[in-house]
């Protein structure tokens, strides 16, 4: 077992539980490449925080080059041991500690799924509150990364599972989804290819730019701020993994 694994086993789920406890009322956005952004009600929308960071020259548009730079920054953050890929332990670290929202699903929503989340194409609920159940948050360990790839049943709705509840794309686990050869690791090439596919999926008018107006609409009127996007429904699963 690596030192990284020993460190993580020492406090199973502790970081995730502390994060969730401190962000129960936070609004959450998971970027197209899987990075979580959280803000409190009344603050700037988390998707706007991501947009402003990715828009390096602050011209109100995200180019493919800017999108790829932002993706590369997050890839380097995920590559904890600096071996040039995001391995199985690092994927588990992402799911447990960086974005525990990836571990939640329809069973973590209030009865009837009536909280306010995304304007989903299939009409289900979904909440932007950064919250998963206690049992879900501690259930994973580093031996079950491949659970991400299990074939869903016929009633499975990706838009109501994991990170997809907080994102523009129907990708419940956006980091592992880039592992197209299922070797339990994401290579730089896989990550770059996923980023290009996801950019293209979000570029509704195919002009090579992402603007606030064309990005999918997130959230609902009961939040303290209105999300910026007016691009309609979200694209379905894109950018790595089964489509």
RAZI-V979753 format. One record per residue. N is the residue number from 1. OMEGA is omega in radians with two decimals (* if undefined). Layout:
BEGIN
N OMEGA
N OMEGA
END
This chain:
BEGIN
1 -3.12
2 3.06
3 3.11
4 3.13
5 3.12
6 3.14
7 -3.08
8 3.13
9 -3.11
10 3.13
11 -3.05
12 3.07
13 -3.02
14 -3.13
15 3.14
16 -3.11
17 3.10
18 3.12
19 -3.10
20 3.12
21 -3.11
22 -3.06
23 -3.09
24 -3.14
25 -3.11
26 2.96
27 -2.99
28 2.99
29 3.04
30 -3.07
31 -3.14
32 3.12
33 2.98
34 -3.12
35 3.14
36 3.01
37 -3.09
38 3.06
39 3.11
40 3.06
41 -3.09
42 3.07
43 3.10
44 3.13
45 -3.09
46 3.09
47 3.07
48 3.07
49 3.09
50 -3.09
51 -3.11
52 3.10
53 -3.11
54 -3.13
55 -2.95
56 -3.11
57 3.03
58 3.10
59 3.12
60 -3.14
61 3.03
62 3.08
63 3.07
64 3.14
65 3.11
66 3.12
67 -3.12
68 3.08
69 3.12
70 3.10
71 3.14
72 3.09
73 -3.12
74 3.08
75 3.14
76 3.07
77 -3.13
78 -3.09
79 -3.00
80 -3.07
81 3.01
82 3.09
83 3.06
84 3.05
85 3.05
86 -3.05
87 -3.06
88 -3.14
89 3.14
90 3.03
91 3.12
92 3.06
93 3.09
94 -3.07
95 -3.07
96 -2.88
97 -3.11
98 -3.10
99 3.13
100 3.05
101 3.14
102 -3.09
103 -3.09
104 3.13
105 -3.08
106 -3.13
107 3.12
108 -3.13
109 3.05
110 3.14
111 3.13
112 3.10
113 -2.98
114 3.09
115 -2.66
116 -3.06
117 -3.03
118 2.94
119 -2.95
120 -3.13
121 -3.07
122 2.96
123 3.12
124 -3.11
125 3.14
126 -3.09
127 3.06
128 3.06
129 -3.08
130 -2.96
131 2.91
132 -3.10
133 3.10
134 -3.10
135 3.13
136 -3.04
137 -3.07
138 -3.01
139 -3.01
140 2.92
141 -2.97
142 3.09
143 -3.03
144 3.13
145 -3.08
146 3.03
147 3.10
148 -3.00
149 3.14
150 -3.12
151 -3.13
152 3.08
153 -2.99
154 -3.13
155 -3.10
156 3.10
157 -3.05
158 -3.08
159 -3.10
160 -3.06
161 2.98
162 -3.07
163 -3.12
164 3.13
165 -3.04
166 -2.92
167 3.04
168 -3.00
169 3.12
170 3.13
171 -3.11
172 3.09
173 -2.97
174 3.10
175 3.14
176 -3.14
177 3.12
178 -3.13
179 -3.01
180 3.12
181 3.03
182 3.11
183 3.09
184 3.07
185 3.10
186 3.13
187 3.06
188 3.13
189 3.11
190 -3.11
191 3.10
192 3.13
193 3.11
194 -3.13
195 3.13
196 3.13
197 -3.10
198 3.06
199 -3.13
200 3.14
201 -3.13
202 -3.13
203 -2.97
204 -3.11
205 3.01
206 3.11
207 3.12
208 -3.12
209 2.98
210 3.06
211 -3.13
212 -3.05
213 -3.09
214 3.12
215 -3.09
216 3.14
217 3.08
218 2.97
219 -3.10
220 -3.01
221 -3.11
222 3.08
223 -3.08
224 3.05
225 3.09
226 3.07
227 -3.00
228 -2.99
229 3.07
230 -3.00
231 3.08
232 -3.07
233 -3.13
234 2.97
235 3.07
236 -2.95
237 3.11
238 2.90
239 3.07
240 -3.12
241 -3.13
242 -3.12
243 *
END
